[in-house]
Amino acid sequence: MVRTIMLVLTLALSSTLFLSPLKSYASPFELSYDDGDFDYAWSDFYPGGAAVRFSPPSSSWRIKSVRVHGVCSVKGSAYFYVQIWDSGLNTKYSAAFSFKTAFKDGVLDWYTIDLPNVVVTGDFYIVIIPMFTLDGSQLWISVDNDPPFSNNSFIVNVDTHTFSASINATSKKPGDFMIRVVGEPTQIPPELRLSSVSVGVDETIVAFTYGGEIVNMGARLTRLDGSFTEENVSRIGQSLIVRVRDDGVLNVFVVTPGSDLVGSSVRLETGLRILYRLLLDDYEAAISVLNETGRQVEFLWEENERLKVQAREINQSISVLDRQIFELMVNITRQNQQVAELSENIRRSRLENMVLFILLIVIMAFLIYLAFSKRLKHGK
């Protein structure tokens, strides 16, 4: 019956929203799924968190506060987180609150946590991280397990921004987390958008862009162990620059002149910086190899120039030798011609000598014959 009344109230407010201008909402109103009756409680260590998805009755919604039903064991000055994620499970707002300030020790009741007018567009999630250490404060969040179930309650891993489980109608322990949100429709503000991430050896430079007027701005880095640190933000034109030396989820926000808070986030992981260092080492090694290669190329270039000079000198020497060889061959040809002429002369001389020799023999034979003939005549 209670849930039926709340549903009728929600429909009435939604119809009023479409029939009236936004400024007609003088007072915020509450969005919820539970029937107000506690059935059992849930709690877990970080990074486990309770998340409830809401679909506001307008495209842009200003969150004023979050209401949580539960009981808390308050010990010391520990803190818990309230985060707002968009439909893509990206952090739009993250803040730490003191258990001691927000809850009464051991009292099961509704508790209201005021938020600084966080503006969201479309579906969003309210995420609460209830516990960090076994010996510290611990919040037990109430669960309503009376059907019908909204199927909008989830157990999430805050570190990885993923769903660990859902407590919907088909789960072993179905129900709705008793987490409600109070807000009102508002005008859609300019978007705070991530524009660049520059990873260095010692720091990561993250830039966001916001086109509207800014009254205040800030940044918070939630580390992997759940601790957080506030980061400095500098503005250059429409850019918000954050320099981060650690890893985790960086949430950046701006406060508008209407006191609305607009946020955005980015996950910065150790692997990026390690990869950057490896790439830088590879780059430096490549530069060293390149410089050495350059020196070798320069040496080879000089050696090539020297070889060119030597080649020119050798070519000149070859040309000289070619001329000398040509002249030598000409001389040899001439000498061969002279030898041929001499050989011909010798052959002729030999022939003439032979003829003369034969003639001499003939003459001598004739003379001997004459002499012999005279002796024969005298002998008679």
C-alpha positions as CSV (number, residue, x, y, z in Angstrom):
1,M,0.0,0.0,0.0
2,V,2.8,2.4,0.9
3,R,4.6,1.6,-2.4
4,T,1.4,2.2,-4.3
5,I,1.0,5.7,-2.7
6,M,4.6,6.5,-3.5
7,L,4.1,5.4,-7.1
8,V,1.0,7.6,-7.4
9,L,2.9,10.5,-5.9
10,T,5.8,10.0,-8.4
11,L,3.4,9.9,-11.3
12,A,1.6,13.0,-10.1
13,L,4.9,14.9,-9.8
14,S,6.0,13.7,-13.2
15,S,2.8,14.9,-14.9
16,T,3.1,18.2,-13.1
17,L,6.7,18.5,-14.4
18,F,5.6,18.2,-18.0
19,L,2.6,20.6,-17.6
20,S,4.5,23.3,-15.6
21,P,7.8,25.1,-16.1
22,L,10.8,24.0,-14.1
23,K,10.7,27.0,-11.8
24,S,7.4,25.8,-10.4
25,Y,9.3,23.2,-8.2
26,A,9.9,25.3,-5.1
27,S,10.7,22.2,-3.0
28,P,12.8,19.1,-3.9
29,F,11.1,15.7,-3.7
30,E,12.3,12.2,-3.2
31,L,12.8,9.3,-5.5
32,S,12.7,5.8,-4.0
33,Y,12.0,2.1,-4.6
34,D,11.6,0.6,-1.1
35,D,8.4,0.5,1.0
36,G,10.0,1.9,4.1
37,D,10.1,-1.4,6.0
38,F,13.5,-2.9,6.9
39,D,13.9,-6.6,6.2
40,Y,17.6,-7.4,6.4
41,A,20.9,-5.5,6.2
42,W,24.0,-5.6,3.9
43,S,27.6,-4.5,4.4
44,D,31.0,-5.3,2.8
45,F,34.6,-4.2,2.7
46,Y,36.0,-1.7,0.2
47,P,35.9,-1.9,-2.8
48,G,32.4,-3.4,-2.4
49,G,29.6,-0.9,-2.5
50,A,25.8,-0.6,-2.6
51,A,24.4,1.0,-5.7
52,V,20.9,2.1,-6.7
53,R,20.0,3.2,-10.2
54,F,17.5,6.1,-10.5
55,S,15.7,7.4,-13.6
56,P,14.8,11.0,-12.8
57,P,11.5,12.5,-14.2
58,S,13.5,15.1,-16.2
59,S,16.5,15.0,-18.5
60,S,18.5,17.1,-16.0
61,W,18.3,16.5,-12.3
62,R,19.8,18.4,-9.3
63,I,20.6,16.1,-6.4
64,K,20.2,17.8,-3.1
65,S,20.7,14.9,-0.7
66,V,20.8,11.1,-0.3
67,R,18.8,9.3,2.4
68,V,20.0,6.0,3.8
69,H,18.3,3.6,6.1
70,G,20.7,1.5,8.2
71,V,22.6,1.1,11.4
72,C,26.3,2.1,12.0
73,S,28.9,0.9,14.4
74,V,30.9,4.1,14.9
75,K,34.5,3.7,15.8
76,G,37.0,6.6,15.8
77,S,37.1,9.2,13.0
78,A,36.7,6.9,10.0
79,Y,34.9,7.9,6.9
80,F,32.7,6.4,4.2
81,Y,32.1,7.3,0.5
82,V,29.0,8.6,-1.3
83,Q,29.5,8.6,-5.0
84,I,27.3,9.4,-8.0
85,W,27.8,7.5,-11.2
86,D,26.3,8.2,-14.6
87,S,24.6,5.6,-16.8
88,G,28.0,4.6,-18.1
89,L,29.3,3.9,-14.6
90,N,31.6,6.9,-14.7
91,T,32.0,8.9,-11.5
92,K,30.2,12.3,-11.6
93,Y,30.7,13.0,-7.9
94,S,32.7,11.5,-5.0
95,A,32.9,12.7,-1.4
96,A,34.0,11.2,1.9
97,F,31.9,11.7,5.0
98,S,32.6,11.0,8.6
99,F,30.7,8.1,10.1
100,K,30.7,9.9,13.4
101,T,29.0,13.0,11.9
102,A,26.5,11.2,9.6
103,F,25.2,8.4,11.9
104,K,24.3,7.7,15.5
105,D,26.2,4.8,16.9
106,G,24.0,1.6,16.9
107,V,20.8,3.4,16.0
108,L,18.7,1.9,13.1
109,D,17.1,4.8,11.4
110,W,16.9,7.0,8.3
111,Y,19.9,9.3,7.8
112,T,20.2,12.2,5.4
113,I,23.5,13.1,3.7
114,D,23.4,16.5,2.1
115,L,25.1,16.9,-1.2
116,P,26.2,20.2,-3.0
117,N,23.5,20.4,-5.7
118,V,25.1,17.7,-7.9
119,V,23.6,17.9,-11.5
120,V,23.2,14.7,-13.5
121,T,21.5,14.0,-16.9
122,G,19.6,10.8,-17.6
123,D,19.9,7.7,-15.4
124,F,22.4,7.8,-12.5
125,Y,23.5,5.6,-9.6
126,I,23.9,6.4,-6.0
127,V,26.8,4.4,-4.6
128,I,27.7,4.0,-0.9
129,I,30.8,2.3,0.3
130,P,30.0,1.1,3.9
131,M,33.3,-0.2,5.4
132,F,37.1,-0.1,5.0
133,T,38.7,-2.0,7.9
134,L,37.5,-4.7,10.2
135,D,38.4,-2.7,13.3
136,G,36.9,0.5,12.1
137,S,33.4,1.9,11.6
138,Q,30.9,-0.2,9.7
139,L,27.7,0.8,8.1
140,W,24.9,-1.8,7.5
141,I,22.6,-0.7,4.8
142,S,18.9,-1.8,5.1
143,V,17.3,-3.9,2.3
144,D,13.6,-4.1,1.6
145,N,12.8,-7.6,0.3
146,D,9.0,-7.2,-0.2
147,P,7.9,-7.7,-3.9
148,P,7.5,-6.3,-6.4
149,F,11.2,-5.6,-6.9
150,S,12.5,-2.7,-8.9
151,N,15.6,-4.6,-10.2
152,N,17.6,-1.4,-9.7
153,S,19.8,-2.4,-6.7
154,F,23.3,-3.7,-7.3
155,I,26.5,-4.7,-5.4
156,V,29.4,-3.0,-7.2
157,N,33.2,-3.0,-7.3
158,V,34.1,0.6,-6.7
159,D,37.7,0.0,-7.8
160,T,36.8,-1.3,-11.3
161,H,33.4,0.3,-11.6
162,T,31.7,-3.0,-12.4
163,F,28.7,-4.9,-11.1
164,S,29.6,-7.7,-8.7
165,A,26.0,-8.8,-8.3
166,S,22.5,-7.6,-8.4
167,I,19.7,-8.2,-5.8
168,N,17.0,-8.3,-8.4
169,A,14.0,-10.6,-8.5
170,T,16.0,-13.6,-9.8
171,S,18.8,-13.4,-7.3
172,K,19.1,-15.6,-4.2
173,K,18.4,-12.7,-1.9
174,P,16.2,-10.2,-3.9
175,G,15.4,-6.8,-2.7
176,D,15.9,-3.1,-2.9
177,F,18.5,-1.2,-1.0
178,M,16.9,1.4,1.2
179,I,18.7,4.3,-0.4
180,R,16.7,7.3,-1.7
181,V,17.7,10.5,-3.4
182,V,16.2,14.0,-3.0
183,G,16.4,16.4,-5.8
184,E,14.6,18.5,-8.4
185,P,14.5,19.2,-12.1
186,T,17.0,21.9,-13.3
187,Q,18.3,23.3,-16.6
188,I,20.9,21.3,-18.4
189,P,24.3,22.8,-17.7
190,P,27.3,22.8,-20.0
191,E,29.1,19.5,-20.0
192,L,32.4,19.0,-18.3
193,R,34.3,16.8,-20.7
194,L,37.6,15.0,-20.6
195,S,39.7,16.5,-23.4
196,S,43.2,14.9,-23.0
197,V,45.4,12.8,-20.9
198,S,49.2,13.2,-21.1
199,V,51.2,10.6,-19.3
200,G,54.7,11.5,-18.2
201,V,57.4,9.8,-16.2
202,D,56.6,11.4,-12.9
203,E,53.1,12.8,-13.4
204,T,49.9,12.6,-15.5
205,I,48.5,15.8,-16.9
206,V,44.7,15.6,-17.3
207,A,42.7,18.3,-19.1
208,F,38.9,18.8,-19.0
209,T,36.8,21.3,-21.0
210,Y,33.9,23.3,-19.6
211,G,32.2,26.0,-21.6
212,G,30.2,27.7,-18.9
213,E,30.9,30.2,-16.1
214,I,32.7,28.8,-13.1
215,V,32.4,30.0,-9.5
216,N,34.6,27.4,-8.0
217,M,36.4,24.2,-9.0
218,G,38.2,21.3,-7.5
219,A,39.5,17.7,-8.0
220,R,39.8,14.6,-5.9
221,L,41.8,11.5,-6.6
222,T,40.5,8.3,-5.1
223,R,43.4,5.8,-4.8
224,L,43.1,2.1,-5.4
225,D,43.2,1.4,-1.6
226,G,40.2,3.7,-1.1
227,S,42.1,6.6,0.3
228,F,41.8,10.0,-1.4
229,T,43.7,13.2,-1.9
230,E,42.7,16.7,-3.1
231,E,44.4,17.8,-6.2
232,N,45.1,21.3,-7.5
233,V,43.2,22.5,-10.6
234,S,44.3,25.3,-12.9
235,R,42.2,27.0,-15.5
236,I,43.4,28.1,-18.9
237,G,40.6,29.5,-21.0
238,Q,37.9,26.8,-21.1
239,S,40.3,24.1,-20.0
240,L,40.8,22.7,-16.5
241,I,44.2,21.2,-15.9
242,V,45.1,18.7,-13.2
243,R,48.6,17.3,-12.6
244,V,48.5,14.0,-10.8
245,R,51.4,11.9,-9.5
246,D,49.4,8.9,-8.3
247,D,46.9,6.4,-9.6
248,G,43.2,5.9,-9.1
249,V,40.0,7.6,-10.2
250,L,40.3,11.4,-10.7
251,N,37.0,13.3,-10.2
252,V,36.9,16.9,-11.3
253,F,34.0,19.3,-10.5
254,V,33.0,22.9,-11.2
255,V,30.4,25.0,-9.3
256,T,28.2,27.1,-11.5
257,P,26.8,30.6,-10.7
258,G,23.5,28.8,-9.7
259,S,25.4,26.8,-7.1
260,D,25.1,23.6,-9.2
261,L,27.9,21.1,-9.1
262,V,28.9,19.5,-12.4
263,G,31.5,16.7,-12.3
264,S,33.4,14.3,-14.5
265,S,36.0,11.6,-14.0
266,V,38.8,9.6,-15.5
267,R,40.6,6.4,-14.3
268,L,44.4,6.8,-14.1
269,E,46.1,3.4,-14.0
270,T,49.7,2.4,-13.1
271,G,50.0,0.6,-16.3
272,L,49.9,3.8,-18.3
273,R,52.9,5.3,-16.5
274,I,54.8,2.0,-16.6
275,L,54.0,1.7,-20.3
276,Y,55.2,5.3,-20.8
277,R,58.4,4.6,-19.0
278,L,58.9,1.5,-21.1
279,L,58.2,3.4,-24.3
280,L,60.5,6.2,-23.1
281,D,63.3,3.7,-22.4
282,D,62.6,2.2,-25.9
283,Y,62.6,5.7,-27.4
284,E,65.9,6.6,-25.7
285,A,67.4,3.3,-26.8
286,A,66.2,3.9,-30.3
287,I,67.6,7.4,-30.2
288,S,70.9,6.0,-29.0
289,V,70.9,3.4,-31.8
290,L,69.8,6.1,-34.3
291,N,72.7,8.4,-33.2
292,E,75.2,5.5,-33.4
293,T,73.8,4.6,-36.8
294,G,74.1,8.3,-37.8
295,R,77.7,8.3,-36.8
296,Q,78.3,5.1,-38.7
297,V,76.5,6.6,-41.7
298,E,78.6,9.7,-41.5
299,F,81.8,7.6,-41.2
300,L,80.6,5.5,-44.2
301,W,79.8,8.7,-46.1
302,E,83.3,10.0,-45.5
303,E,84.8,6.6,-46.4
304,N,82.7,6.6,-49.5
305,E,84.0,10.1,-50.4
306,R,87.6,8.8,-49.9
307,L,86.8,5.8,-52.0
308,K,85.4,8.0,-54.7
309,V,88.6,10.0,-54.7
310,Q,90.6,6.8,-54.9
311,A,88.4,5.6,-57.6
312,R,88.9,8.8,-59.6
313,E,92.7,8.5,-59.1
314,I,92.5,4.8,-60.1
315,N,90.4,5.7,-63.2
316,Q,93.0,8.4,-64.1
317,S,95.8,5.8,-63.6
318,I,93.9,3.3,-65.7
319,S,93.4,5.9,-68.4
320,V,97.2,6.6,-68.4
321,L,97.9,2.8,-68.5
322,D,95.3,2.5,-71.3
323,R,97.2,5.1,-73.3
324,Q,100.5,3.5,-72.5
325,I,99.2,0.1,-73.4
326,F,97.8,1.5,-76.7
327,E,101.1,3.1,-77.5
328,L,102.9,-0.1,-76.5
329,M,100.6,-2.1,-78.8
330,V,101.2,0.4,-81.6
331,N,105.0,0.0,-81.0
332,I,104.6,-3.7,-81.0
333,T,102.7,-3.6,-84.2
334,R,105.4,-1.4,-85.7
335,Q,108.1,-3.7,-84.4
336,N,106.2,-6.7,-85.8
337,Q,106.1,-5.0,-89.1
338,Q,109.8,-4.2,-88.9
339,V,110.5,-7.9,-87.9
340,A,108.4,-9.0,-90.8
341,E,110.4,-6.7,-93.1
342,L,113.7,-7.9,-91.6
343,S,112.6,-11.5,-92.0
344,E,111.8,-10.9,-95.7
345,N,115.1,-9.2,-96.2
346,I,116.9,-12.1,-94.5
347,R,115.0,-14.5,-96.6
348,R,116.0,-12.6,-99.7
349,S,119.6,-12.3,-98.5
350,R,119.7,-16.0,-97.9
351,L,118.3,-16.7,-101.4
352,E,120.8,-14.3,-103.0
353,N,123.6,-15.8,-100.9
354,M,122.5,-19.2,-102.1
355,V,122.5,-18.1,-105.7
356,L,125.9,-16.5,-105.3
357,F,127.2,-19.6,-103.6
358,I,125.9,-21.8,-106.4
359,L,127.4,-19.4,-108.9
360,L,130.7,-19.5,-107.0
361,I,130.7,-23.2,-107.0
362,V,129.9,-23.3,-110.7
363,I,132.7,-20.8,-111.4
364,M,135.2,-22.7,-109.2
365,A,134.1,-26.0,-110.9
366,F,134.7,-24.3,-114.3
367,L,138.0,-23.0,-113.2
368,I,139.0,-26.4,-111.9
369,Y,137.9,-27.9,-115.1
370,L,139.9,-25.5,-117.1
371,A,142.9,-26.0,-115.1
372,F,142.6,-29.7,-115.3
373,S,142.1,-29.5,-119.0
374,K,145.3,-27.5,-119.4
375,R,147.3,-30.1,-117.5
376,L,146.0,-32.8,-119.7
377,K,147.1,-31.0,-122.8
378,H,150.5,-30.3,-121.4
379,G,150.8,-33.9,-120.5
380,K,150.4,-35.1,-123.9
